[in-house]
């Protein structure tokens, strides 16, 4: 989906304070699916999600849920959550495509239930093909 498009977007950049951050996807479950990999400016991984394209009722879309580290803009300012749960929805239209993302800000502590702290919405539109 790369190329020249008219783009409007609102997004959250993420990074991991752990330089050894690794993906946590099960390769057997991801096999045969479409993968979205997101990298930092230094080309180290931010997060990765996978899902199957759905083509039904004249629509074509892909959905994925993946955990990610905190957004870069919040890592040094917030300590009330430590995981960003990203639900991504990519949909193809006649004149472009959209990445619609719901981001859950989660406090995760080993041995306890996740606590949802806040939610945010990100939409990126790619038009003009």
Protein Blocks (a to p, Z undefined) as FASTA:
>chain_A
ZZcddddddddddddfblkbccfbdfklmgopacdddddfkopafbdcddddddeehiac
ddddddddddfklmmmpckbcbdcddddddddfkbccdddddddddddehiacddfbdcd
dddddehZZ
